[in-house]
Amino acid sequence: MLLQDIRHALRQLRKSPAFTLTVIVTLALGIGANTTIFSMVSRFVLRPAPVGDPATLLALHPSFRNIQCCLPFSWPLYEDVSDQSKSFAAVAAYAPMLSASIGDNGEAERVWGQAVTANFFDVTELRMTGGRGFANSEESAPVVVLSARLWQRRFNGDAGIVGKAVTLSGHTFTVIGIAPDAFHGVDQLLDMQFWIPLGSAGQLTSSLPGKTDRNSHWLSVVGRLRPGVTRKQAAAELDALAQRLALIYPQTDKNSAFVFEQAGSLPQPFRDKALIFLAIFMVVVLLVLAIACANVTNLLYVKAASREREMAVRLALGATRGRLRRPMLLESLLLGLGGGLLGTIFSLWATRSLSALHLPIPIPIEISIHLDWPVLLFTFGLSVLSGLLLGAAPAWSAAQTRLTSALKGEDALARPGRRWSLRNVLVVGQIAISTLLLVMTGLFLRNLESVAKMDIGFRPQGLSMLSVDPREHGYSPERTIVLLNQLRERMKALPGVTSVACTDAAPLSMAGNDASFHIVGRDNSGKSEPIADLYSVTSGYFDTLKIPRVAGRDFGIESATGPKTAIINRTFAEQLFGSENPIGQIVSGNGASFVIVGLVGNTAGRMAGVTQRPALYRSLEQTVATNPSFTGYALVVRTSGDPAALLSAMRREVHAVNPAMAVFNEETMEEHVRAAYFLPILPATLFGIFGGMGLLLATVGLYGVISYAVSRRSREIGIRMALGAQPGAVERLILRQGLVLAAIAVAIGWPMAWMASKLAASLLNGVQPHDAPTFAVVPLLMMAIATAASYIPARRAASIEPMLALRSE
């Protein structure tokens, strides 16, 4: 009987191909949007780290009362936890990021990896694709484990690479293993491509702190819970350990504690905003699905109403109401599954587009999104639930038909005397939700407009950039300065080049350091110290980027051992000096004092759209030794020609000086700026898409309701016109019906949007959540669209021929 009902449902859907296609596409829009956003939730919130038994692998962090959670470990503190904790079967540590160059002359590329303790792969319980992890005796051995991606890209997936030697920053390492394809590190946002023992990291860098200083916090730590030990028990033991260490080392461990979380969770600084972002968009796509479902419910009700006489006949012949409902539920279920299948196809395209986005961060970030099994199961469940819920009410209504009413041809959806039908209620809900979505869309579009209008303070046109990291090739600070000056001179000699400069962090690069500053020799009690972004630059930097110089001078040939000089921007001067002349003043911060020799205009900071922050520029020659750049140095070249065409020539000049030098981050400044607008563009784009989908569906729903009302009132309209009603009066009658529904919906949706906008305040920059233009324009726009959606049915009603309408009845 079930197979018979399925065949009957399929025949019914085949008989109405236009209806079937409309419903499937409508559901696909809503389900596809939910699948796309849930794939982001699955990737960044729900997915555990790709390690063995992820539930028992915890990331540990020390915490102090006066410092927000969470700090890295010092080496002595890691040893204390490793040796004294009994709740963990083993504890491993790693330096989160370590850069190196891999390859030979002309083919070197920069790669990022981690230096780990020898037991790291044992604690994470990774099954290697090839080879093995580190042995305990290899704590300082020159061995390396490659990521599957680096193995495929650099070595073409050669299975014989295990046991062979590779060159990392000029040093020979033996490949002993290939990590699993899904593993890019415990921290899932990072894309690490190799792992070496912590004891051999000195061959690649000299900047790792020593193993005796309890004040140097630089290690990430993970621990594997012993079988049978609960997290509550582990927390109690760590609390007791923290108290013991505070007594033994009061100078460094006083007021200390330990916290832990699931290994692979989002880092604490990004977690809150990411959760707010994903929660907002999960609600948004559910609202889009609600609008789509309202449309489909209306269509299913119309179809059910058209089958009332059929149902009445079948009831009269003895069919049970349950027997009538089952085929209709199967129809809606098949429609839901069809919408889910098409929505999955839509989501595949959307997730690929999101994965292709580029962040202006000089470290490798893994943000690829895929439709994994949890996402597919979510989509399947949502499709089944949507299909059953959408079909339940129409199936119940059709099976509850009254024989006398059905045989007389009365409309089940609009019985005589009823001012409100379920179709009208659904349309009001659609338009109300669309009003909310459009307000949110308007806020984020206004935010994007505000960001786009913000003066970035420099001219990106005509600028080319590439980066090198001399430290990866064993350059001392003195040799680094010589190399960078040599590269500047060679690139300045290229045709069309007008100026060249070097910096440790380009504007809008989402990287770099900051520090608080105060005026030396003054009492700053009661005054807040400005926190300034720190940049290291060479002379000519401001002229190259066309940053206006307000007062003072540029950097000259600064002595590495001479008095440290600095140039500040307007915001720094206003916050620290007010109207006083800052030139010649001495400020202190970041462990050093600086003589201010220049004042320049404001530029965009670390992120697009963020309020302009104080900035202090240091002489690069004076910071290479004491504050070397962790991400390398960018050479910025201004040319009168095509900046993109200059990149290959710039690369050749680097290799002419050192053929083994790895070159990375090659791009024009305009490309860099476009990538920097990722954060404000993403929510504006998503809201634009989802808001547009909701508006389209609501418009179609209103049009459908008014058109259906006109078709059901043909006889009434014919009688009105036969009795002398003018076409204009009939047109106004129908228009009024649509506008009343729209006005009620806007009156409901506008306050909802007012309350919801407060939730998005943390994602807006430069635009207030209760932006007056947005809240004024959206209701007018909705009423205009409602007028347009109602106008065509109203015109059709006004053109009804009375005799034809009455004859058809």
N, C-alpha and C positions, 0 to 999 in steps of 0.2 A: 504493500500500500504506500510505503514511503517512497519507493522508486517511482510508483505511478504519480504521486504528487510532485516529485521533482521533474518528471517529464512534462507534466501539465504546466508547472511553473515556467519551464524553459520555453514551452510553446507560447505561453502568454507573453513572455518577454520578446520572443521573435516576432510576434504579431504586431508589436509596437516598437519598431527599431528606434524611431526618433525619441520616444519617451525613455527607452532603456539607455540610449547613449547620453541623453541629457542628465539622467540621474547618476550614471556612472561617472561622468566628467565632474558633475557638481560635488559628489562625494570624494572624488579623487583630489580635488583642490583642498578640501578640508583635511582629509586623511594624510595626503602628501605633506602638507604643512606641519602636521603633528609629528609625522615620521622624521622630518628633517630636524626639527628642534629636539625631539627626543634622542636622535642620534648624537646631538651635542651633549645632552644630559648624560647619556650612556658613556660617551667618550671621556668627559671631564669630571663627572661626579660618581657614576656608578661602577665604572670599569675598574677592577682591582689591578694592581701591578702584575705584569706577566711573569710571575715567579711561582715556584712551587708552594702550594698551600698558602695563598695570600692572606687568609684570615688570621694566621698566627705570626705573620711578619709585621713588626711594628717599627715605625720611625720614632726615634727618641730625640728629645730636645731638652737642654738645660734652660731654666727660666729664672729670672731674678725679679724681685719686686719692683725695682726702679727701671726695668727694661721690659718693653713689650715682648711677649713670646713671639718668636722663639729663636734662641741663639744656636750656633753650631757648637760642637764640643771642642775643647782643647785636647791635646794628646794625653796628658796625665789624667784628665777627667774620663776620657774614653777607657783608659786602662783600669781606672778604679771601678767603673761599671762592669767592664768585662771580667775582672778578677773577682769582684765581691758579690755580684748579683747571682742569685740562685734560681730566679724565676725564668731565666733565659737559657736555652740550651747552648746558644752561642751568640756573640755580638760582633758585628763587623763594622768597619769604618771606611770612608772614602772621601777624597777631595773632589767636590762636585764637578769642577770643570778644569780641564787642562788642555791647552792648545799645542799643536805640533804640526809640522809640515811632513808630508809623506810623498815620496817619489824622488826622481833624479832631475837632472838639468832640463829646464824648459817644461817639465811635466809635473812639477811639485804643486801640491794643493794643500790648503789648510784644512785640518780635521780637528775635531774636538773629542776628548776622551776623559777618562777618570783614572786616578791613581787609587787603588783599593788595597785593603789588607788581604793577605794570602787566603783567608778563609771566606772571602766575600761570596764566591760562587757556591761554596758549601752552605752558607747561611741562607742565601736566596734560593737554593735548591734548583738551580737551572740545569736543564738537560741540553747539552751542547749539540748544535747541528753537526759539528765535526770537532775532533780532538777532545780536549779536556780543559778544566779550569786550572787554577794555580794550586800547587802543592805547598804545604807549610814550609818546606825548605826553600821556596822560591820567593821569599819576602823581598829580597833585593836583587833577584835575577833579572837579566835583560830579556824578558819574555812578554808576549802581548797576546791578548784575545781580541779578535776583530769582530765588529758587528756584521750581521748578514748583509746589510745594505752596502757597506764599504767593500766587503768581500765580493759581492756581485758586481759593483760598479768599477772597482779599481783592479780586480783580479779575475773578472769574468767568471766568477763562481768556480775557480779551479780547485778541485777537491785535493790536489796535491800540495796546496799552499801550506798545510800543517807541517811543521818541521823546517820550513824554509825561512830565510832571513828577509826582513823588510827594513827600510831606513826611515826612522822617525827623527826629524830635526838633526840629521847628520849622524845619528847613532844607530847601531845595528841592534835590532830586536828579533827574536825568534818567535814565529807564530806557533802557538800551542793549541789554539782553539778558535772555533767560530760560534758566536752566540746565537741563540734562536732568533728567528726573523722578527718576532714581535717584541723582542727586548731591546730597548734603547736606553736603558738605565732604570733605576728604581723610581726616580722622579720623572713622571710620564710626560711632562712638558718639554723636557730636554731631549735632544737627539744626539746621544753619545755614540761614537763610532769606533772607539777602541778602549781597552782597559789594560793597565800595566800595574805591577806590584808597587805599593806605596814606597818601598825602599829604593826603587829604581827611578822614582820621579825626578830625582836630582839631575839626571841626564837630560831632561827636557826643560826643567825650570829651576831657577835658584831662588824663587820667591816664596817657597813653602816655608812656614814657620818651623821652628825647632820643636823637638819632642819633649822639652823640659819646662816650657813656659806655660803656666796655668792661665795666663791672661790672653793667650793667643787662641782665639776660637775660630777654627777653620775646617773642622771635620763634620761630615754628616754621618749619622750612626743608625744602623738598623739592628734589631734583635729578634731572634726566633724564640717564641715562647715554648717552654717545655711542655710535653704532653700532660694534660690534666691541670695545668696552671691557668687560672682565669686572669683576665685583665685587672680585675679588682685586686687580686692577690699581688700581681706585679706592681700595681700602683702603690700599694701599701709598702712593699719592700723598697721601692725607689724613694718613697718619702722618708723612710728610716735611714736609707743610705745618704740622702741629702743632708739630714740632720747630723749624721756622723761626720761628713766631710766639712760641714760648716764649723764644727768644733775643732777639727784638725787643721783646716786652712781658713781661718776667719778672714784673712785679708782678701781672698779671692772667692770664697764659696759662701760667705755669710749671706743670709736671706735667699739662698738658692733653693731650687726645687727641680723636679723633672716632670715633663709632660710627654705624652706619646699619642700617636694617631696611627691609623692604618697606613702602612707603607704605600706610597704611590698617590696619596691624596694631593689635592691642589695645594700649593704653598700658601701659607697663612696670609701674606700680603695681598694675594689675588683672590682668595677664596670667597670673601664676603661679596665683593663686587660681581664676581662670576656667578655666584648663586643668585644674587638679585637679578642680574641680567637674564639668566636662564629661567628663573621663576616668572619674570614678567613675560617673556616670550612664550613660555609654556601656557600661561593663561591666555595670551593673545591668540595662539593657534587653536586652543580649545574654543575660544569665542568664534573664530572663523569657522570651525567645524559646526558649532551651534547654528550659525547662520546658514551654512550649507544644509544641515539637517532640517532646519525649518523649511527651506525651499523644497527639499525632497518630500517632507511630510505633506506639504501642500499638494504636491504632484500626486502622491499616493492617495490622498483623500479624494482628489478629483477622479482618479482612476477607480477608486472604490465606489464613489458615488455613481459613476457611469455604469457600474455593474449591479446596481441595486435591484433592478428588475430580475436579472439572472439569479441573484441570491434569493429573491422572494419566491421565484418559481421553484428553486431547489429546496427551499424550506417547506414549501407547500407539498412537495413530492416526498417529504420525509427525511431530508438530510438534517443531521445535527449541526448545531452552530459551531462546535469544535471541529467538525469535518470541513466546514467552510473556511475556518480561520487558518488551518494548517497550510494549504497551498499558497495563501496570500503571504503568510510569514516566510515561507520558503522563497517566494519571489523577492521579498525585501532582503532576505539573507543573501541570496545570489547577487542582488544589486550591491549590497555592502561589500561582498568579497570582490566583485568586479571593480568597485571604487578603490578598494585597498590595493589590488594588483596594479591598477593604473597609477594610483598615488605613490606606490613604491618606485615606479619608473620615473615619475616626476622627482621624487626625492633623490634618486641616484644622480640625476643631473644637478640638483641643488647642492648635494654634499660634495660632489666633485668641484663645483665652482667655489664653495667655501674653502675646501682644502687647498685650492690654488692661490688663495690670498697670501700676500707677503707682508710680514711685519718688519718695520725698520729697526730690528734688534741685531746687534753684531754677534750674537751667539746663536747656535742652532736650536730652533724651536720646532717641536713636533706637534702640529695641530691638525693633522689629517683626520678626516671623519669618514667612517665607513658604516655600511648597514650590516652590523653583525647580527648574531642570532638573537640576542635580547631585543634589538630594535625590530627585527622581523617578527618575533613573537608578539611584541607590543602592537605592531601594525595589524597582525592577524587578529588579535583580541579586539582591537579597536574597530576593525571592519565587521567582525561578527556582532559585537555589541551594538554598533551603529545600525546594522541591518535589522537586528531583532527589535531594537527600541523604535526605529522608524516605522516598522511594519506593524507593531503591536496595536497602536491606537486605530489606524485605518482598518486593520483586519477585524478588530473588535467592533468598530462602528458598522462595517459592512455586514457582519454576521448578526448584529443586533437590529437590523432593518425591520421596520414595521410594514407588514404586508400591505395594508390598505394604503399607506402613504406611498410606498414604492410603486404599487400598481397605478396610483393616480399621477405618478411622475413628480412628486414633491422632492425638492433638493434636501438631501440629508445634512448638508453643511450649512444651510441657511433656512431653517424651518420658518414658516410664517410667524410673525410676531417677535422674532429674535433680532435684536439690534446688533449683537456681536456674534460672529461665527468664530470657530476655532481658527480658520484661515486668517481672519483679521488679527487675532491675538498673535499668531505666529509672525505676521508681517510687522506688527508693532515691535515685537522682540527683535526681529532682524534689524530694523532701522535704528532702534535704540543701541544695539551692540555696535552697529556700523558707526553711529555718532561717536561712541567712545573710542573706537579704533581710529577714526579720522582725526579726532582731537590729538591722540597720542602721535599719530603720523605727522600732524602739523607741528607739534612740539619738537619732534626730532628733526624735521626738515628745517624748521627755524633755527634749531641748534646748529645744524650743518651750515646754514647760511651765515650764522654768526661766526662760526669757525673759519669759513672761507673768507669772510671780510676782515678777519683779524690780520693786522699787519705783521708778517713774519720777520720784518726788520732787515732782510737781505734780498738780493736779486738772484734767484736760482737759474735764470736763463743764462746759457753760455758756460755753465760750470760742469766739469767732469771730475769724477772721484774714483780712486782705487786705494786699497789699503795693503800695507805690509806689516809684518811683525818681526823686526830684527832679532828679538829675544829668542824666537824659535830656531834661529840659525847660529846661536852662540855669540851674538854681538854684545860687547860690553857697552855701558852707557856712553863712553867716549866715542866708540866706533859707531854707535847708533846715531849720534848727532852728526858725525861726519857723513854717514850714509844718507841720511835724510837731506842734508844740505847738498850733497852731490846729486841726488835725484831731483831736487828742486832746480838746480842749475841746468841739468840735462833737459828737463821738461820745459823749462822756460825758453830753451833754444828751439823748440819745435815750431813749425810754421803756424802762424795765427795765434800763438799763445801770448797773452799780455801780462799775466802774473800767475804765480804759484805760491801756495802756502801749505802748511802742514798743521794738523790738529790731532788730538787724541780722541775726539768725539765730535762728529758733525752735528749741526743743529737738527733737532727732531729725531735724534738717533735712539731715543729711549734707553740710553746707557750713560754711564758716568757717575761721578761722585758729587756730594754736596757737603757743606760744613757751615756751622754758625760762626759769625764774626763779631768782633767788638773793636772799638777804637783803643789803641794802646795809649796808656797814660791818662785815661779818663775814668771817672767813676760811672759805670753803666748800671748801677743798681736801679731797679725799677723800670728799666727799659728792656724791651724784648730785642734779642739779637737776631738780625735777619739771617735766614738760612739761604745760602747762595749756591747755585749750580757752579761747579768748577770745570774749567776747560784749560787745557795746555795748548798754546798756539805759538807759531813762529811769527816773526815780523812779516808784514805784508798780508796777514790774514784778513784784516778788516778791509783793506783795499780790494783784495780778491773777491770777497763776498759782497762788497759794496755796502758795508755797515758804516753809517755816518760817524765820523769822529767829532765829538762835541768839544772836548778840551784836552789839553796835554799832548802827549806824543805817542807814537807807536813803540813797540819793542825794537831795540837795536840788537847788537851782538852781545847778548847778556852773558856774563861770566857765570859758570856753573857754581863757583864758590863765592861769588860776590853777593851783595845785598839783594834779597829777593824783591822783584818788582811785580806789579799787577796793574791791570786795567779793569775798570768796573763799568757796569752799565747804569743807565739812568735810575732804574728801580732800586738798585743797590744804594746809589748815592742818596736818593730821596729817603729811604728807610733808615739809613744809618747817620747821614749828615744833614738831612733836611735841606735848608737853603745855603748851607755852608759850602765853600769850595773844597772838594775832596783832594785836589792835586797836592801831593807832598805829604798827605796824612799817612799814618801807619796803622794798618789793621792786622788783627791776629785771629787765626783760626786754622783748623786742620793741623795743629802742631807747628805752625810756622807764622812768622810775621812778614808782611808785605808792604812796600812803599808804593803808594798809588801814583802812577805816572801818567795815566790817561783816563778819559771818560768817553764812552761810546754810547750809541743808541741801543734801545732794547731789541732783542731778537727773540724768535720763538724758542721755547725751552725744550724740555725732553719730549713733550707730547703736543700734538696739534690741538689747539683750542683751549689749552690750559692757560689760566691767567698768567701773564708774563711775570717771571720770577726774577729775583736778583741774580746776577751772574758776575763771577770774578774770573778773569782770564789771567793765567800765569804764563811766564815764559817757558816754552817747551824745553829749551836748553837747561833750565834750572830744575826741571822736574823729572827728567829721564832717569836720573840716578836714584832720587829719593821717592818718587811716586810714578814708577813706570806704568804705562797703560796696559791694562789686562787684555784689551781687545785689539791691540795694534795701533798703528798710526795711519791716518787718512791723508793722502796728497790731494789737494783741491786745486784744480787748474781752470783758469778762465781763458776762454778762447773766443776769437771773433768768428770762428767757423762753426761747423757742426760738432757739438760736444760728444755725441755718440760715436762719431767717426774717429775721434781722437783717442778713444780708450785703447785700441789695439796698439797705437804708437806709444802710449804711456806704458803699456805692459812691456813692449820691446825695450824701452829705456831701462826698466827695472832689471830685466834679464841681461841687458848689456853690462850692468854693474855686477850682478850676481846671478848667474844662470840657475842656481838652485833655489832662489828666493820664491816663496809661495805668494801669489797675488790673489786677493779676494775682494769681495764687495765692490766689483766694478759696475758703476752705474753713473748716469747723469744726475745732477742735483734735482732736476725736475722730476725724474723717476723716484728719487728718494723722498721728495716732498709729497708726491702722490701716495706713496706707500705709508707715509706718516699720518695720512688722514684716514687710515683704516678704522680706528676706534670710533670716530664720529660718523663715518660713512656706513659702517655695518648696521647699527641700529636703525639709522634713517632708511637704509635700503630695505631692511626686513620689514619695518613698519609700513614703508611705502608699498611693498608687495602685498603684505597681509591686509593692510587697510584698503588697498585697491580691490583685492579679491572680495573682501566683505562688502564694500560699496557696490560692486558689480552684482553680487548675489542678492543683496537687498533690493537693488533696483529691479532686477529680474523678478524677484518675489512680489514686489508691489505692482509691477506691470501685470504679472500673472493674476493677482487677486482682482485688480480692476477689470482686466479683460474677462475673467470668469464671471464677475458680477454683471458685466454688460451682456454676456451671452445668456445668463440666467434671467435677465430682466428684459429680454427682447420684447416679450409680449406686453409688459408694463409700459415700456418706452413707446412701443407702437400705439398703444391706447392713448398715452399722453399726447403724442403728436397728432393722432386722429382727432383728439378733442381740442386741438389748437395750440399746443405747446410749440414754442419756437425752437429751432435747432440750438441757438445760443443758450437758452435756458436748460435744455437737456445736457449740453456740454458742461455748463457750470455745475449741474447736479452731480455729474460723474466726477468732475475735477474736485469738487468739494469733498467727496467721499475719500479720495486718495490723499488730499491735503490734511484732512482731519486725522487720518491714521498717522501721517508723517509728523504732524504737530504734536500729537500725543507721544509718539516715539521719541522725538527730539527732547520733549519736556522730561522724559524719563532718562534718556541717555546723557544729557548735558550734566546733571549733578553726578552721575556715575563717573563721567570723565573728570570732573573737578576733583573728586576724591582719589581716583586712580592716578592722577598726574603727580600727586605727592610721592607715590612709590618710585616714580621715574626721576625724581629730583637728583639723585646721586649720579645719574648718567648724563645729566645736562650740564653744559658749560656755557655761560653767557646768555642763557634764556631762563626766565623764571618758570616754574612749573605751572603757574596760573597766568600764562601769557595772554594778555588781553586780545591782541589781534587774532590769535588762533581760536580762542573761545567765542569770538564774535563772528568770525568768517564761517566756521564749520556749520553752525545751525542754518545760516543763510544758504550755504552750498547744499545741505541736505534738502532743504525746502525747494530749492531750484531743481534738483535732480528728481525729487518726488513730483514736482509739477510736470517735468518732461516725461516721466514714466507714466503719469496719469493722462497726459494730453492725447496720446494716440488712441487709447480706448475711448476717451471722451469724444474725439472726432468721429470715431466709428459709430458710437452711439447716436451722435447727432445726425448721421447720414442714413439711419435706418428708415426704410420705406414702410409706412404703417401697414399697408395692405399685405406686403410680403411677410411681415412679422406675424400678423394675425392669421394669415393663411397657413403658415408653417405650424402654428399651434393647432 
